[in-house]
Every structure is written in C-alpha cells, then in structure tokens.
Amino acid sequence: MDTEVELSRLLTTAVAATPGVTAVYASGSPIRAVLRVAAEAFGREDEPAKVAVTRGDDGVVVGVTIGVTDGAPVPATMRLVGDAVRAVLLERDDAATITGIDVRVCRIEEGVDTAP
C-alpha cells in the first residue's frame, strides 16, 4: 500500500474523531479529488483518504478540509484538528519535520452534536 495513502487514511480517521468535527472532505488538487472519487466508484478503496499529505525536502505539509458543528467555537475545533494531525505525524515518524498544517472549514452545521 502507498504510504501516503495509508498516512492520509490514518489522518482522516483522527480528524473525523476530533470533537466538533462533523465531516472530513477531500483536500488537495481538483485532479486528486477526481481520481479519488473514481477509485471509490470502482471499489478500489475501502475507506477514502481525504487528507492531503505532501512530502518535500523541507518536511511534511498536511491539508485538511472539515465540516464543524456550531456548538463549539470554530477556532478551538481547528486547533484540536491541528493537534490531532500533529499527534499522528509524530507517532508515525517522530523525525518528520512538519512544515505546515492547513485546516480549512467549508461547512458549519447548525445543531449537530458530535459528543460520543
């Protein structure tokens, strides 16, 4: 399995479990999103990898697009998502340099409870 896809799936799971997050949406380039949807349509992926992971010479950049509930402060939820991403990256490869975590909110859902 491609390690970037595996890492993206781990990050997607961690982000989805973050308090205040109602959904994780596909991040990355539009071409990557189309390829991901096509792979899902043909049953090539059990669990979609929605978090964009880019490795460069300087380190790792992660892009996350989320939906959140209006029941929690959005900036606090975004910080929790960043913390969750950082924890997964450090657990998986503590030598990796994290050069960026881009958390974007594309939807705020009214009245959605994300408490377990």
Secondary structure, 3 states (H helix, E strand, C coil): CCHHHHHHHHHHHHHHCCCCEEEEECCCCHHHHHHHHHHHHCCCCCCCCCCEEEECCCCEEEEEEEEEECCCCHHHHHHHHHHHHHHHHHHHCCCCCEEEEEEEEEEEECCCCCCC
